[in-house]
Amino acid sequence: MFEPLQTLNFIDLIARIGLAALLGCLIGLDRDLKNKPIDFRAYMIVCIATCLVAILGQELFATYAAKDNFVSLDLGKIISGTLTGIGFLGAGAILKDKDNENQIVGTSTGASIWAASIIGLCIGFGYFVVAIAGFVVILAILLAFGYFRGVISGQKDKEKAQ
């Protein structure tokens, strides 16, 4: 009924899922507070779901890799498939501005939802330092360069409320 975990214990599982939720939430809050098209809950869900995909990949590999030659598992395919799928979600956030047909909006949101999925994969595979380092740099880009975007181009990073 319950398949025992092969690669981590219950505390590690909860820690990974919790860290993915926290980091996804913090990136999403930046986007949500600026009235971007995807809110913080979606970031949390993406980060947690990709974390779970990574954990599942490790567990499946540990469970079936040595059992027989029929089962073939490639963790690289899990990563590439996940990132391709999330790419479609991120692309959905990129839209033409309804007030200015020549202006595209949502590119940072699209990129950051994809980045949240990579953070989730890093956490799921157990690479906490990589995930946190990437998170810090991504959040700094969203916050600091969002401010500088306004200074340099005169365009506000915050969108009008819907």
Buried (B, 14 or more C-beta within 10 A) or exposed (E): EEEEBEBBEEEEBEBBBEBBBBBBBBBBBBBBEBEBBBBBEBBBBBBBBBBBBBBEBBBBBBBBEEEEEEEEBEBEEBBEEBBEBBBEBBEBBBBEEEEEEEEEBBEBBBBBBBBBBBBBBBBBBBBEEBBBEBBEEBBEBBEEEBEEBEEEEEEEBEBEEE
